[in-house]
Amino acid sequence: MVGSQFPLEGLILAQPEAAASIFASDAQPSIAIVRNSDPFLAPPWRIIYRMINSDPSQAVKIMSEFHRIGETVIVAEALAQIAYDRNRLER
């Protein structure tokens, strides 16, 4: 899937539940897909944010793996979006 021409970012953003089930099969390709996603249309933090809303346990696994490999900015950005959402909803 990683090397295919299929627009994975679009699938992930449009069908986060399906993406979470795909990602559940193997963490390494999932990390590659998220890390190499289009920075304008589907930045990594947006993909993780969508997954948090659809499958929090899978999103945590991906965020933990990003943290483990030192990609803490992606994790921080995804969490910042949740904090922003909560703040916005409380207003």
PyRosetta script that sets phi, psi and omega in degrees:
from pyrosetta import init, pose_from_sequence

init()
pose = pose_from_sequence("MVGSQFPLEGLILAQPEAAASIFASDAQPSIAIVRNSDPFLAPPWRIIYRMINSDPSQAVKIMSEFHRIGETVIVAEALAQIAYDRNRLER")
pose.set_psi(1, -35.9)
pose.set_omega(1, -175.2)
pose.set_phi(2, -60.9)
pose.set_psi(2, -40.7)
pose.set_omega(2, -176.9)
pose.set_phi(3, -90.5)
pose.set_psi(3, 3.7)
pose.set_omega(3, -175.8)
pose.set_phi(4, -80.6)
pose.set_psi(4, 167.4)
pose.set_omega(4, 177.0)
pose.set_phi(5, -86.7)
pose.set_psi(5, -2.3)
pose.set_omega(5, -179.3)
pose.set_phi(6, -64.5)
pose.set_psi(6, 132.6)
pose.set_omega(6, -178.7)
pose.set_phi(7, -75.4)
pose.set_psi(7, 83.7)
pose.set_omega(7, -174.9)
pose.set_phi(8, -63.3)
pose.set_psi(8, -35.6)
pose.set_omega(8, -179.8)
pose.set_phi(9, -59.8)
pose.set_psi(9, -41.4)
pose.set_omega(9, 178.5)
pose.set_phi(10, -62.5)
pose.set_psi(10, -42.7)
pose.set_omega(10, 176.6)
pose.set_phi(11, -60.8)
pose.set_psi(11, -46.4)
pose.set_omega(11, -177.0)
pose.set_phi(12, -62.3)
pose.set_psi(12, -44.3)
pose.set_omega(12, -178.7)
pose.set_phi(13, -71.8)
pose.set_psi(13, -37.2)
pose.set_omega(13, -177.8)
pose.set_phi(14, -82.1)
pose.set_psi(14, -32.7)
pose.set_omega(14, -176.1)
pose.set_phi(15, -131.2)
pose.set_psi(15, 67.2)
pose.set_omega(15, -175.9)
pose.set_phi(16, -61.4)
pose.set_psi(16, -29.5)
pose.set_omega(16, 178.0)
pose.set_phi(17, -65.4)
pose.set_psi(17, -44.3)
pose.set_omega(17, 178.3)
pose.set_phi(18, -64.3)
pose.set_psi(18, -40.8)
pose.set_omega(18, 179.0)
pose.set_phi(19, -62.9)
pose.set_psi(19, -41.2)
pose.set_omega(19, 179.2)
pose.set_phi(20, -60.7)
pose.set_psi(20, -39.8)
pose.set_omega(20, 179.4)
pose.set_phi(21, -70.0)
pose.set_psi(21, -34.7)
pose.set_omega(21, 175.2)
pose.set_phi(22, -65.3)
pose.set_psi(22, -45.6)
pose.set_omega(22, -178.2)
pose.set_phi(23, -66.0)
pose.set_psi(23, -25.9)
pose.set_omega(23, -178.4)
pose.set_phi(24, -63.7)
pose.set_psi(24, -23.1)
pose.set_omega(24, -175.7)
pose.set_phi(25, -72.6)
pose.set_psi(25, -33.5)
pose.set_omega(25, -178.3)
pose.set_phi(26, -161.6)
pose.set_psi(26, 126.9)
pose.set_omega(26, -175.6)
pose.set_phi(27, -72.2)
pose.set_psi(27, -38.9)
pose.set_omega(27, -173.3)
pose.set_phi(28, -63.2)
pose.set_psi(28, -48.5)
pose.set_omega(28, 175.3)
pose.set_phi(29, -62.4)
pose.set_psi(29, -34.3)
pose.set_omega(29, 178.8)
pose.set_phi(30, -61.9)
pose.set_psi(30, -44.6)
pose.set_omega(30, 178.9)
pose.set_phi(31, -61.5)
pose.set_psi(31, -43.1)
pose.set_omega(31, 179.5)
pose.set_phi(32, -62.8)
pose.set_psi(32, -43.0)
pose.set_omega(32, 179.9)
pose.set_phi(33, -62.6)
pose.set_psi(33, -47.8)
pose.set_omega(33, -177.9)
pose.set_phi(34, -67.2)
pose.set_psi(34, -46.5)
pose.set_omega(34, -177.5)
pose.set_phi(35, -61.7)
pose.set_psi(35, -37.9)
pose.set_omega(35, -175.2)
pose.set_phi(36, -96.7)
pose.set_psi(36, 15.2)
pose.set_omega(36, -179.9)
pose.set_phi(37, -69.8)
pose.set_psi(37, 162.8)
pose.set_omega(37, -178.9)
pose.set_phi(38, -61.4)
pose.set_psi(38, 120.5)
pose.set_omega(38, -175.3)
pose.set_phi(39, -67.9)
pose.set_psi(39, -17.2)
pose.set_omega(39, -179.9)
pose.set_phi(40, -99.4)
pose.set_psi(40, -44.8)
pose.set_omega(40, -177.6)
pose.set_phi(41, -84.2)
pose.set_psi(41, -36.7)
pose.set_omega(41, -177.0)
pose.set_phi(42, -147.5)
pose.set_psi(42, 69.9)
pose.set_omega(42, 179.0)
pose.set_phi(43, -62.0)
pose.set_psi(43, 154.4)
pose.set_omega(43, -176.4)
pose.set_phi(44, -51.8)
pose.set_psi(44, -41.9)
pose.set_omega(44, -178.6)
pose.set_phi(45, -63.3)
pose.set_psi(45, -33.5)
pose.set_omega(45, 179.4)
pose.set_phi(46, -68.8)
pose.set_psi(46, -39.3)
pose.set_omega(46, 177.8)
pose.set_phi(47, -61.9)
pose.set_psi(47, -47.0)
pose.set_omega(47, -179.9)
pose.set_phi(48, -63.9)
pose.set_psi(48, -41.8)
pose.set_omega(48, 178.8)
pose.set_phi(49, -58.0)
pose.set_psi(49, -45.5)
pose.set_omega(49, 178.6)
pose.set_phi(50, -62.8)
pose.set_psi(50, -39.1)
pose.set_omega(50, 179.8)
pose.set_phi(51, -68.5)
pose.set_psi(51, -34.5)
pose.set_omega(51, 178.0)
pose.set_phi(52, -58.7)
pose.set_psi(52, -40.6)
pose.set_omega(52, -179.5)
pose.set_phi(53, -72.5)
pose.set_psi(53, -26.9)
pose.set_omega(53, -176.4)
pose.set_phi(54, -100.2)
pose.set_psi(54, -36.9)
pose.set_omega(54, -179.0)
pose.set_phi(55, -148.1)
pose.set_psi(55, 82.0)
pose.set_omega(55, -175.2)
pose.set_phi(56, -57.1)
pose.set_psi(56, -37.7)
pose.set_omega(56, -177.8)
pose.set_phi(57, -65.7)
pose.set_psi(57, -39.9)
pose.set_omega(57, 177.8)
pose.set_phi(58, -69.7)
pose.set_psi(58, -38.2)
pose.set_omega(58, 177.9)
pose.set_phi(59, -62.6)
pose.set_psi(59, -39.4)
pose.set_omega(59, 178.1)
pose.set_phi(60, -63.7)
pose.set_psi(60, -40.4)
pose.set_omega(60, 177.9)
pose.set_phi(61, -60.8)
pose.set_psi(61, -43.6)
pose.set_omega(61, -179.7)
pose.set_phi(62, -67.6)
pose.set_psi(62, -43.5)
pose.set_omega(62, 179.0)
pose.set_phi(63, -64.6)
pose.set_psi(63, -37.7)
pose.set_omega(63, 177.6)
pose.set_phi(64, -62.7)
pose.set_psi(64, -41.0)
pose.set_omega(64, 178.7)
pose.set_phi(65, -66.4)
pose.set_psi(65, -42.0)
pose.set_omega(65, 175.7)
pose.set_phi(66, -60.2)
pose.set_psi(66, -42.9)
pose.set_omega(66, 179.1)
pose.set_phi(67, -63.2)
pose.set_psi(67, -42.8)
pose.set_omega(67, -179.2)
pose.set_phi(68, -59.7)
pose.set_psi(68, -38.3)
pose.set_omega(68, -177.8)
pose.set_phi(69, -90.4)
pose.set_psi(69, 5.5)
pose.set_omega(69, 174.5)
pose.set_phi(70, 90.8)
pose.set_psi(70, 10.0)
pose.set_omega(70, 178.7)
pose.set_phi(71, -91.1)
pose.set_psi(71, 57.4)
pose.set_omega(71, -173.6)
pose.set_phi(72, -72.3)
pose.set_psi(72, -22.7)
pose.set_omega(72, 179.1)
pose.set_phi(73, -64.4)
pose.set_psi(73, -41.0)
pose.set_omega(73, 178.5)
pose.set_phi(74, -61.4)
pose.set_psi(74, -43.8)
pose.set_omega(74, 179.2)
pose.set_phi(75, -63.6)
pose.set_psi(75, -46.2)
pose.set_omega(75, -179.0)
pose.set_phi(76, -61.8)
pose.set_psi(76, -41.6)
pose.set_omega(76, 179.4)
pose.set_phi(77, -64.3)
pose.set_psi(77, -41.6)
pose.set_omega(77, 178.8)
pose.set_phi(78, -63.5)
pose.set_psi(78, -43.9)
pose.set_omega(78, 179.3)
pose.set_phi(79, -67.8)
pose.set_psi(79, -34.7)
pose.set_omega(79, 177.8)
pose.set_phi(80, -63.2)
pose.set_psi(80, -36.3)
pose.set_omega(80, 178.5)
pose.set_phi(81, -64.9)
pose.set_psi(81, -37.7)
pose.set_omega(81, 177.5)
pose.set_phi(82, -66.8)
pose.set_psi(82, -43.3)
pose.set_omega(82, 178.9)
pose.set_phi(83, -62.9)
pose.set_psi(83, -41.6)
pose.set_omega(83, 178.5)
pose.set_phi(84, -62.7)
pose.set_psi(84, -44.1)
pose.set_omega(84, 179.2)
pose.set_phi(85, -59.7)
pose.set_psi(85, -45.3)
pose.set_omega(85, -178.2)
pose.set_phi(86, -64.3)
pose.set_psi(86, -43.6)
pose.set_omega(86, 178.7)
pose.set_phi(87, -61.3)
pose.set_psi(87, -43.0)
pose.set_omega(87, 179.6)
pose.set_phi(88, -64.3)
pose.set_psi(88, -40.5)
pose.set_omega(88, -179.6)
pose.set_phi(89, -69.1)
pose.set_psi(89, -29.0)
pose.set_omega(89, -179.5)
pose.set_phi(90, -77.0)
pose.set_psi(90, -15.1)
pose.set_omega(90, -178.9)
pose.set_phi(91, -82.5)
pose.dump_pdb("model.pdb")
